[in-house]
Amino acid sequence: MRKSRFTESQIVSILKEADAGMKIEELCSKHGMSSATYYKWKSKYGGLDASELKRMRELEEENAKLKRLFADVSLENHAMKELFAKKGW
């Protein structure tokens, strides 16, 4: 996935500028982005503060870690079932 040239905190500040009343076209030209990018960001980050954004990032990292752990345990479980089936237990 392509890395954005804006950090998440910059994205939130750009969205706050639009909420303050700045026109979307002016905002996009000021920051050198398309209006489609603005609306994509608004759907993802709209209404978030910096602290909420940080918490969301932490939860996403924790979720990825738990998914990896689940995959490992599931693989071990599957291997044990095959072993027991071969032994006739």
Residue pairs with C-beta under 8 A, 6 or more apart in sequence:
4 11
6 14
6 31
6 33
8 45
8 53
8 57
9 50
9 53
11 41
11 45
12 45
12 48
12 49
12 50
12 53
14 27
14 31
14 38
14 41
15 38
15 41
15 42
15 45
15 46
17 27
18 24
18 27
18 38
18 42
24 35
24 38
25 35
27 38
28 34
28 35
28 37
28 38
45 53
48 56
